[in-house]
Amino acid sequence: MESYSLKLFISGNGKASQKAVRILKDVHNYQGNRQCDFNVVDVVEYPEQARKYNVFVTPTLIVESPCRYPRFIGDLSEVCEILGDLST
């Protein structure tokens, strides 16, 4: 069974960050039979993680697996559909 590993970079607890986290939770629920692990990284608290992944804009979602490092930057509204396409 294919699994997803996602890393969401946010900055603080503003509206954009809250919306991105909410969408990521929807993605987690949308995956159905696939295992979906995710981490939320606040770049204010962990700037070294942003540097490590070359994240300069938030929100940024990085798919670590099944594909290596595709990025979704900004509005994540269509991520559920996009991730469904990545698995085909």
C-alpha positions, -999 to 999 in steps of 0.1 A, spaced: 0 0 0 14 34 -10 18 59 17 23 97 17 47 117 38 39 154 39 56 184 55 37 217 58 57 248 64 37 277 80 46 310 96 29 317 129 -8 312 135 -24 336 111 -53 330 88 -32 316 60 -14 292 83 -47 280 99 -63 275 65 -32 255 53 -34 232 84 -71 227 79 -65 217 42 -37 194 52 -61 177 77 -86 173 48 -58 158 26 -51 134 55 -87 123 56 -91 122 18 -64 96 14 -87 68 25 -69 35 23 -34 51 20 -14 59 50 -7 96 52 17 110 77 23 147 80 43 172 100 36 209 105 67 231 108 64 267 120 94 285 104 93 311 131 101 284 157 123 262 134 140 284 108 167 257 103 141 234 89 130 261 64 167 265 53 172 227 50 142 224 26 148 257 9 115 271 19 112 309 14 75 313 12 47 300 35 25 281 34 45 255 15 36 218 13 63 193 4 55 158 -5 85 137 7 70 104 -6 59 88 -29 76 114 -51 105 133 -38 99 170 -30 71 182 -52 60 215 -37 27 233 -34 32 270 -25 5 294 -13 -31 285 -16 -34 247 -11 -71 245 -21 -66 219 -48 -40 197 -31 -64 168 -25 -70 164 -62 -33 169 -71 -22 143 -46 -47 119 -61 -31 125 -95 4 119 -82 -4 83 -73 -15 73 -108 
